[in-house]
Amino acid sequence: MSRRLSLALLLALSPAPAAAQDLDEVLGGFEPDATEREMEDVLGGFDDEDPDLEHRAEPPVDRWWDLSGSLTLGLSHAYAHDPPVPIDGPDYRGLSRAQAQLALELDLDLPRGWKARIAGRGFRDWFYAQEGRRQFPDPVLENHERELEFQEVWLQGRLLPSLDLKVGRQILSWGRSDNLRVLDVLNPIDSREPGMVNVEDLKLPVAMTRLDAYWREWTLTGVAVHETRFDTGPVPGSDFFPPGVPGLPEQRPGNGGNDTEWALRLRGIFSGWDVSFHWARYFDDRPHSVGAPTIVPPFPSPLFVPVRLEHARLTLWGASGQIARGNWLLKSEVGWIRGLRFLEADPATGAQLRSRDRSRIDAMVGVEYQGITDVSIALELVNRHLRGFDSRLELAPSFTERNRVEMSLLTTADFLHDRLHATLVAIVFGAHAEDGAILRGQLAYDLRDALSVELGVVLFQKGERPPLDFLGHHDRLFAKLQYSF
């Protein structure tokens, strides 16, 4: 406290002088002495703010980097699984997954508004060690037991006032659908354990260069994909690979060069609605069989037996749009895909027919409703129509239909002040589920801000055609404990 304020306090506690001159006399005769200095020492602490308190009250300085991640422990229990075939083969009954996963993500704010991200993950599944690693084929251990890889690694910034660049390994949302893909063809998905999570969370990043040019409400996006990467599926001998079916060698395109994938999108965003137009030149994620002539008695003509898998180069033309009306969101996608190939064989003699490209028209309509508090409902319907269909394509190894119908229902709800999250997903293949169905229900509870636990069940309905023609007894319970930081 200052000297004058100290004097005023002392005067306030003393009898008031009768006149102004008395006050002057009192003040004039008062000289700072040891008593005043002691009082100042005592009251001085109230004059200034605590430097530590001032430091704590200051807003935190923005860091140019941010590190986040998660540690996840996951378990699965296959309670309806059939005994292994052969008897001494891998046994997936009971505990079928005991996986620990660490994911890290580093975001960087660079000069001149540029940004970068470096993310990676690694997991280890102790189920295989518990069951005995010797009973599992090497491809199963290589693809399912452990993994360590970089995921998103990219650099993003503005080249010109209306031109952005993003280069590196990245995930690009190219369509509107949540679980059924029509136009979203640039990023492959991890389907080693189908039905466990939503397709949006299964996307795998690929190395690409992306340019975005802006003009009023429109954005033109050009993409060059330099990395050849396809859907990561189960391998022979794993739980979700058809038993008794041999694996075929797969011929894959190279990275970059003449095997670069290309894509363009023109998108306009307006009040309450948007529309986009798509083109892509890419490789089919699902390989087709390539056969070779083989004499198999008693057939006099050679049988064309599948000997390897190849990925056809496809061309996509498409459009999409969505309209928001109150609590409703209507969306649609349509794509015309050219260059599809199949191994076509005569059912009587096995003689191969002339190979020719075929095209398919995929159309999706969907609706989302959010009129109920903390509840979201999304329904999607896709029809895939193969042009130039031949009944021989319904047989092995193509198992292809003229029209393939797929349906998806996704419902989410939050309870207990957003601490309990419920999810119900149903994916149906075929108008009457004749090609199978997958149903998943799960509950996730936030034990604290950074710690959550999840319990769920996945049910499979066997279908008449691949890929669900053997999954009738793969139902399982799962649990997950996740710590985020």
C-alpha positions as CSV (number, residue, x, y, z in Angstrom):
1,M,0.0,0.0,0.0
2,S,1.3,3.5,-0.8
3,R,2.5,6.0,1.9
4,R,-0.4,8.4,1.4
5,L,-2.9,5.6,1.7
6,S,-1.2,4.5,4.9
7,L,-1.4,8.0,6.3
8,A,-5.1,8.3,5.4
9,L,-5.8,5.1,7.1
10,L,-4.1,6.3,10.3
11,L,-5.9,9.6,10.2
12,A,-9.2,7.8,9.7
13,L,-8.6,5.9,12.9
14,S,-7.6,9.0,14.9
15,P,-9.9,11.9,16.0
16,A,-10.8,14.2,13.2
17,P,-9.2,17.7,13.3
18,A,-11.6,20.6,13.7
19,A,-10.3,22.6,10.8
20,A,-8.3,22.4,7.6
21,Q,-5.3,24.1,9.1
22,D,-5.2,21.5,11.9
23,L,-5.1,18.8,9.2
24,D,-2.2,20.6,7.5
25,E,-0.4,20.7,10.8
26,V,-0.9,17.1,11.4
27,L,0.2,16.1,7.9
28,G,3.0,18.6,7.9
29,G,4.5,17.4,11.1
30,F,4.3,13.7,10.2
31,E,7.7,12.4,8.9
32,P,8.3,8.8,7.8
33,D,9.9,6.9,10.5
34,A,10.5,3.3,11.5
35,T,6.9,2.9,12.5
36,E,5.7,3.9,9.1
37,R,8.2,1.8,7.4
38,E,7.1,-1.2,9.5
39,M,3.5,-0.5,8.6
40,E,4.3,-0.3,4.9
41,D,6.2,-3.6,5.2
42,V,3.1,-5.1,6.7
43,L,0.6,-3.6,4.3
44,G,2.9,-3.7,1.3
45,G,1.9,-7.2,0.4
46,F,-1.6,-6.0,-0.5
47,D,-0.4,-3.3,-2.9
48,D,0.8,-5.6,-5.7
49,E,-0.6,-8.7,-7.2
50,D,0.9,-12.1,-6.5
51,P,3.3,-12.6,-9.5
52,D,2.5,-16.3,-9.5
53,L,-1.2,-15.6,-9.5
54,E,-0.7,-13.1,-12.4
55,H,1.1,-15.8,-14.3
56,R,-1.6,-18.4,-13.8
57,A,-4.3,-15.9,-14.8
58,E,-2.7,-15.2,-18.2
59,P,-4.3,-17.1,-21.1
60,P,-2.2,-20.1,-22.3
61,V,0.1,-19.4,-25.2
62,D,-1.0,-21.3,-28.3
63,R,1.5,-24.1,-29.1
64,W,2.6,-24.7,-32.7
65,W,2.2,-28.5,-32.1
66,D,-0.4,-30.8,-30.5
67,L,0.1,-34.4,-29.7
68,S,-2.8,-36.7,-29.1
69,G,-3.5,-40.4,-29.1
70,S,-5.3,-43.3,-27.6
71,L,-4.5,-46.7,-26.0
72,T,-7.1,-49.3,-26.7
73,L,-7.6,-52.8,-25.3
74,G,-10.1,-55.0,-27.3
75,L,-11.5,-58.4,-26.7
76,S,-13.8,-60.6,-28.9
77,H,-15.6,-63.9,-27.9
78,A,-17.0,-66.1,-30.7
79,Y,-19.7,-67.9,-28.9
80,A,-21.4,-69.6,-31.9
81,H,-18.3,-70.7,-33.9
82,D,-18.1,-74.1,-35.6
83,P,-15.3,-76.5,-34.7
84,P,-12.2,-76.1,-36.9
85,V,-11.9,-77.8,-40.3
86,P,-9.6,-79.7,-40.4
87,I,-9.7,-80.8,-36.8
88,D,-6.1,-79.8,-36.2
89,G,-6.6,-76.4,-37.9
90,P,-6.9,-73.0,-36.1
91,D,-9.6,-73.0,-33.5
92,Y,-11.4,-69.6,-33.3
93,R,-14.1,-70.7,-30.8
94,G,-14.2,-68.7,-27.6
95,L,-11.7,-65.9,-27.2
96,S,-10.8,-64.8,-30.8
97,R,-9.1,-61.5,-30.2
98,A,-7.1,-59.9,-27.4
99,Q,-5.6,-56.9,-29.0
100,A,-3.8,-53.8,-27.6
101,Q,-3.4,-50.8,-29.9
102,L,-1.6,-47.5,-29.6
103,A,-2.4,-44.7,-31.9
104,L,-0.5,-41.3,-32.0
105,E,-1.2,-38.1,-33.9
106,L,1.0,-35.0,-34.1
107,D,-0.5,-31.9,-35.6
108,L,1.7,-29.0,-36.5
109,D,0.9,-25.3,-37.2
110,L,3.6,-24.1,-39.5
111,P,4.4,-20.5,-40.8
112,R,2.2,-18.8,-43.3
113,G,-0.9,-20.8,-42.3
114,W,0.5,-24.2,-43.4
115,K,-0.4,-27.3,-41.4
116,A,1.0,-30.8,-41.2
117,R,0.0,-34.1,-39.5
118,I,2.0,-37.2,-38.7
119,A,0.0,-40.1,-37.4
120,G,0.7,-43.8,-36.8
121,R,-0.6,-46.8,-35.0
122,G,0.5,-50.2,-33.9
123,F,-1.3,-53.2,-32.5
124,R,-0.5,-56.6,-31.1
125,D,-3.0,-59.5,-30.7
126,W,-2.1,-61.9,-28.0
127,F,-4.8,-64.4,-29.1
128,Y,-2.4,-66.1,-31.5
129,A,0.3,-66.6,-28.8
130,Q,-2.3,-67.9,-26.4
131,E,-3.7,-70.4,-28.9
132,G,-0.2,-71.5,-30.1
133,R,1.3,-69.6,-33.0
134,R,2.4,-72.9,-34.8
135,Q,-1.2,-73.8,-35.7
136,F,-1.7,-70.6,-37.7
137,P,-0.3,-70.1,-41.3
138,D,2.4,-67.5,-41.7
139,P,0.1,-65.1,-43.8
140,V,-2.4,-65.1,-40.8
141,L,0.3,-64.1,-38.4
142,E,1.8,-61.5,-40.7
143,N,-1.6,-59.8,-41.4
144,H,-3.6,-60.3,-38.2
145,E,-1.2,-60.8,-35.2
146,R,0.7,-57.4,-35.3
147,E,1.0,-54.3,-37.3
148,L,3.0,-51.0,-37.1
149,E,2.6,-48.3,-39.8
150,F,2.3,-44.7,-40.5
151,Q,-1.2,-43.5,-41.3
152,E,-1.9,-39.9,-42.2
153,V,1.3,-38.0,-43.0
154,W,0.5,-34.9,-44.9
155,L,1.3,-31.2,-45.5
156,Q,-1.4,-28.7,-46.3
157,G,-1.3,-25.0,-47.2
158,R,-2.4,-22.2,-49.5
159,L,-0.5,-21.7,-52.7
160,L,-2.7,-18.8,-54.0
161,P,-5.7,-16.9,-52.4
162,S,-8.1,-19.4,-54.0
163,L,-5.9,-22.5,-54.4
164,D,-5.0,-25.0,-51.6
165,L,-2.5,-27.9,-51.7
166,K,-2.5,-31.0,-49.6
167,V,0.1,-33.7,-50.2
168,G,0.9,-36.9,-48.5
169,R,-0.9,-39.9,-47.0
170,Q,-4.5,-38.8,-46.3
171,I,-8.1,-39.9,-46.1
172,L,-10.5,-38.1,-48.5
173,S,-14.2,-38.2,-48.0
174,W,-15.5,-38.6,-51.6
175,G,-19.1,-39.6,-51.1
176,R,-22.3,-39.1,-48.9
177,S,-22.9,-42.6,-47.7
178,D,-22.1,-43.8,-44.2
179,N,-21.9,-47.6,-44.8
180,L,-22.5,-48.2,-48.5
181,R,-20.0,-46.9,-50.9
182,V,-20.9,-45.7,-54.4
183,L,-18.6,-42.7,-55.2
184,D,-16.3,-43.0,-52.2
185,V,-13.7,-45.1,-54.1
186,L,-10.4,-43.5,-53.5
187,N,-9.5,-44.8,-50.0
188,P,-9.5,-48.6,-49.4
189,I,-11.0,-50.1,-46.2
190,D,-9.8,-52.5,-43.6
191,S,-12.2,-55.5,-43.8
192,R,-10.3,-58.1,-41.8
193,E,-13.1,-58.2,-39.3
194,P,-16.3,-57.2,-41.1
195,G,-19.1,-55.6,-39.2
196,M,-17.1,-54.5,-36.2
197,V,-17.1,-50.7,-36.9
198,N,-18.6,-48.3,-39.4
199,V,-17.1,-48.0,-42.9
200,E,-16.1,-44.4,-42.2
201,D,-13.8,-45.6,-39.4
202,L,-12.3,-48.4,-41.5
203,K,-10.8,-46.2,-44.3
204,L,-7.1,-46.6,-45.0
205,P,-5.0,-43.5,-46.0
206,V,-3.1,-43.5,-49.3
207,A,-0.4,-41.2,-50.6
208,M,-2.0,-38.6,-52.9
209,T,-1.7,-35.0,-54.1
210,R,-4.8,-32.9,-53.7
211,L,-5.5,-29.4,-55.2
212,D,-8.6,-27.4,-54.3
213,A,-9.6,-24.3,-56.3
214,Y,-12.3,-22.0,-55.0
215,W,-14.7,-19.8,-57.0
216,R,-17.7,-18.3,-55.1
217,E,-19.9,-21.3,-54.0
218,W,-18.0,-23.8,-56.1
219,T,-14.9,-25.9,-55.3
220,L,-13.0,-27.9,-58.0
221,T,-10.9,-30.7,-56.4
222,G,-8.2,-32.6,-58.3
223,V,-6.6,-35.7,-56.9
224,A,-3.6,-37.8,-58.0
225,V,-3.2,-41.1,-56.0
226,H,0.4,-42.2,-56.1
227,E,0.2,-45.2,-53.8
228,T,-1.4,-48.5,-54.8
229,R,-3.3,-49.9,-51.9
230,F,-6.4,-52.0,-51.9
231,D,-8.9,-53.3,-49.3
232,T,-7.2,-55.2,-46.5
233,G,-9.2,-58.4,-46.2
234,P,-8.8,-61.7,-44.4
235,V,-6.2,-64.1,-45.7
236,P,-6.5,-67.9,-46.1
237,G,-6.6,-69.6,-42.7
238,S,-8.0,-66.6,-40.9
239,D,-11.4,-66.6,-39.2
240,F,-13.3,-64.7,-41.9
241,F,-11.8,-66.4,-44.9
242,P,-13.8,-69.2,-46.5
243,P,-12.6,-72.5,-45.2
244,G,-11.1,-74.9,-47.9
245,V,-10.7,-72.1,-50.5
246,P,-7.1,-71.7,-51.6
247,G,-5.6,-68.3,-51.9
248,L,-4.5,-67.1,-55.3
249,P,-1.5,-65.0,-56.1
250,E,-2.5,-61.4,-56.7
251,Q,-1.0,-59.2,-59.4
252,R,-1.0,-55.6,-58.3
253,P,-0.2,-52.4,-60.2
254,G,2.8,-50.4,-59.3
255,N,3.0,-47.1,-57.4
256,G,2.8,-43.9,-59.4
257,G,3.8,-43.5,-63.0
258,N,1.4,-45.0,-65.4
259,D,-0.5,-46.6,-62.5
260,T,-1.4,-43.3,-60.9
261,E,-5.1,-43.0,-60.1
262,W,-6.8,-39.7,-61.0
263,A,-10.0,-38.1,-59.7
264,L,-11.9,-34.8,-60.2
265,R,-14.9,-33.3,-58.3
266,L,-16.8,-30.1,-58.8
267,R,-18.9,-29.2,-55.8
268,G,-21.3,-26.4,-55.1
269,I,-22.5,-25.5,-51.6
270,F,-25.7,-23.4,-51.4
271,S,-28.2,-22.5,-48.7
272,G,-29.8,-25.7,-47.6
273,W,-28.4,-27.9,-50.3
274,D,-25.3,-28.9,-52.3
275,V,-24.4,-30.8,-55.4
276,S,-21.3,-32.4,-56.8
277,F,-20.1,-34.0,-60.0
278,H,-17.4,-36.7,-60.0
279,W,-14.9,-38.4,-62.4
280,A,-12.3,-41.0,-61.5
281,R,-9.8,-43.3,-63.2
282,Y,-8.8,-45.9,-60.6
283,F,-8.2,-49.6,-60.0
284,D,-10.9,-51.9,-58.7
285,D,-10.5,-52.8,-55.0
286,R,-12.1,-56.2,-55.6
287,P,-9.8,-58.3,-57.9
288,H,-11.2,-60.5,-60.6
289,S,-10.1,-64.0,-61.4
290,V,-7.9,-64.8,-64.4
291,G,-8.0,-68.4,-65.7
292,A,-5.7,-70.7,-67.7
293,P,-6.8,-73.7,-69.8
294,T,-6.4,-77.0,-68.0
295,I,-7.5,-80.5,-69.2
296,V,-9.6,-82.2,-66.4
297,P,-11.1,-85.6,-67.3
298,P,-13.8,-86.4,-68.3
299,F,-14.2,-83.0,-70.0
300,P,-12.9,-83.1,-73.6
301,S,-12.6,-79.3,-73.7
302,P,-10.1,-77.5,-71.5
303,L,-11.4,-76.0,-68.2
304,F,-10.3,-72.5,-67.5
305,V,-9.2,-72.7,-63.9
306,P,-8.5,-69.5,-61.9
307,V,-4.8,-69.1,-61.5
308,R,-4.4,-65.5,-60.2
309,L,-6.2,-62.3,-59.3
310,E,-5.9,-59.0,-61.1
311,H,-7.3,-55.5,-60.6
312,A,-9.1,-54.0,-63.5
313,R,-8.7,-50.3,-64.4
314,L,-12.1,-48.6,-64.0
315,T,-13.6,-45.3,-65.0
316,L,-16.3,-43.6,-62.9
317,W,-18.7,-40.9,-63.9
318,G,-21.1,-39.8,-61.1
319,A,-23.0,-37.1,-59.3
320,S,-24.3,-36.6,-55.8
321,G,-26.4,-34.1,-53.8
322,Q,-28.1,-33.5,-50.6
323,I,-30.9,-31.3,-49.3
324,A,-31.6,-30.2,-45.7
325,R,-35.2,-29.6,-44.6
326,G,-35.7,-29.0,-40.9
327,N,-34.8,-32.2,-39.1
328,W,-34.5,-34.1,-42.3
329,L,-31.5,-34.6,-44.6
330,L,-32.1,-36.2,-48.0
331,K,-29.0,-37.4,-50.0
332,S,-28.4,-39.3,-53.2
333,E,-25.5,-40.7,-55.3
334,V,-25.3,-42.2,-58.7
335,G,-22.3,-43.6,-60.5
336,W,-21.6,-45.2,-63.9
337,I,-18.6,-47.5,-63.7
338,R,-16.9,-48.9,-66.8
339,G,-14.2,-51.5,-67.2
340,L,-15.5,-54.3,-64.8
341,R,-14.1,-57.7,-65.6
342,F,-15.2,-61.3,-64.7
343,L,-14.0,-64.8,-65.4
344,E,-16.8,-66.1,-67.6
345,A,-16.9,-69.8,-68.2
346,D,-19.3,-72.1,-70.0
347,P,-21.2,-74.2,-67.4
348,A,-21.2,-77.3,-69.5
349,T,-17.7,-77.5,-71.0
350,G,-15.8,-75.0,-68.9
351,A,-14.5,-73.3,-72.1
352,Q,-13.7,-69.7,-71.5
353,L,-15.8,-67.1,-73.4
354,R,-14.4,-64.0,-74.9
355,S,-13.5,-61.6,-72.2
356,R,-15.0,-58.1,-72.5
357,D,-15.5,-55.1,-70.3
358,R,-18.8,-54.6,-68.6
359,S,-20.3,-51.5,-67.0
360,R,-22.5,-51.1,-63.9
361,I,-24.8,-48.3,-62.6
362,D,-24.8,-47.8,-58.9
363,A,-27.5,-45.6,-57.3
364,M,-28.0,-44.7,-53.7
365,V,-30.8,-42.8,-51.9
366,G,-30.6,-42.0,-48.2
367,V,-32.4,-40.1,-45.5
368,E,-31.3,-38.9,-42.1
369,Y,-33.6,-37.7,-39.3
370,Q,-32.5,-35.8,-36.2
371,G,-35.9,-34.6,-34.8
372,I,-35.6,-36.6,-31.6
373,T,-33.3,-35.1,-28.9
374,D,-29.9,-36.8,-28.9
375,V,-31.0,-39.4,-31.5
376,S,-29.9,-39.8,-35.1
377,I,-31.4,-42.2,-37.6
378,A,-29.9,-42.8,-41.1
379,L,-31.3,-45.1,-43.8
380,E,-29.6,-45.9,-47.1
381,L,-30.5,-48.0,-50.1
382,V,-28.2,-48.9,-52.9
383,N,-29.0,-50.8,-56.2
384,R,-26.0,-52.0,-58.3
385,H,-27.2,-52.8,-61.9
386,L,-24.8,-54.7,-64.1
387,R,-25.3,-53.9,-67.8
388,G,-24.9,-56.6,-70.4
389,F,-25.6,-59.3,-67.8
390,D,-25.2,-63.0,-68.7
391,S,-26.7,-65.8,-66.6
392,R,-23.3,-67.5,-66.6
393,L,-22.0,-64.8,-64.3
394,E,-24.2,-66.1,-61.5
395,L,-22.0,-69.2,-61.3
396,A,-18.5,-69.7,-59.8
397,P,-16.2,-67.9,-59.6
398,S,-18.0,-64.7,-60.4
399,F,-21.2,-65.1,-58.3
400,T,-22.6,-61.9,-59.8
401,E,-26.2,-60.7,-60.1
402,R,-27.9,-58.5,-62.5
403,N,-29.2,-56.3,-59.7
404,R,-27.6,-56.3,-56.2
405,V,-29.6,-54.5,-53.5
406,E,-27.9,-53.3,-50.3
407,M,-29.5,-51.6,-47.4
408,S,-28.1,-49.9,-44.3
409,L,-29.7,-48.6,-41.1
410,L,-27.6,-46.6,-38.6
411,T,-29.2,-45.4,-35.3
412,T,-27.3,-43.6,-32.6
413,A,-28.5,-42.2,-29.3
414,D,-26.9,-40.4,-26.3
415,F,-28.1,-40.7,-22.7
416,L,-27.1,-39.7,-19.2
417,H,-25.9,-36.2,-20.1
418,D,-24.0,-37.6,-23.2
419,R,-22.1,-40.1,-21.2
420,L,-23.8,-43.2,-22.5
421,H,-23.8,-43.8,-26.3
422,A,-25.8,-46.4,-28.0
423,T,-25.3,-47.5,-31.7
424,L,-27.4,-49.9,-33.8
425,V,-26.2,-50.9,-37.3
426,A,-27.9,-53.2,-39.7
427,I,-26.5,-54.0,-43.2
428,V,-28.6,-56.2,-45.5
429,F,-27.5,-57.7,-48.8
430,G,-30.3,-58.6,-51.1
431,A,-33.9,-57.3,-51.2
432,H,-34.9,-60.0,-48.8
433,A,-31.6,-60.6,-47.1
434,E,-31.0,-63.6,-49.4
435,D,-27.3,-62.7,-49.7
436,G,-26.9,-62.3,-45.9
437,A,-27.0,-59.5,-43.3
438,I,-24.8,-58.1,-40.5
439,L,-26.3,-56.6,-37.3
440,R,-24.3,-54.8,-34.7
441,G,-25.4,-53.3,-31.4
442,Q,-23.1,-51.6,-28.9
443,L,-23.1,-49.4,-25.8
444,A,-20.2,-47.1,-24.9
445,Y,-19.9,-45.3,-21.5
446,D,-17.6,-42.5,-20.6
447,L,-16.1,-43.4,-17.3
448,R,-14.4,-40.0,-17.3
449,D,-13.4,-37.5,-19.9
450,A,-10.6,-39.5,-21.3
451,L,-11.6,-43.1,-20.4
452,S,-14.4,-45.1,-22.0
453,V,-15.7,-48.6,-22.0
454,E,-17.7,-50.3,-24.8
455,L,-19.7,-53.5,-25.0
456,G,-21.4,-55.0,-28.0
457,V,-22.5,-57.9,-30.1
458,V,-22.2,-58.6,-33.9
459,L,-24.6,-61.1,-35.5
460,F,-24.2,-62.6,-39.0
461,Q,-26.9,-64.0,-41.2
462,K,-25.6,-66.5,-43.8
463,G,-26.2,-65.6,-47.4
464,E,-26.5,-67.6,-50.7
465,R,-23.5,-65.8,-52.3
466,P,-20.1,-64.6,-51.2
467,P,-18.9,-62.9,-49.0
468,L,-21.5,-64.0,-46.4
469,D,-22.2,-67.5,-47.7
470,F,-20.2,-69.1,-44.8
471,L,-20.6,-66.6,-41.9
472,G,-23.7,-68.0,-40.3
473,H,-21.8,-69.1,-37.1
474,H,-19.4,-66.2,-36.6
475,D,-21.5,-64.2,-34.1
476,R,-19.4,-62.7,-31.4
477,L,-19.4,-60.5,-28.3
478,F,-16.8,-57.7,-28.0
479,A,-15.5,-55.3,-25.4
480,K,-13.2,-52.3,-25.6
481,L,-11.5,-50.1,-23.1
482,Q,-10.0,-46.9,-24.5
483,Y,-7.9,-44.2,-22.9
484,S,-7.5,-41.0,-24.9
485,F,-4.9,-38.3,-24.3
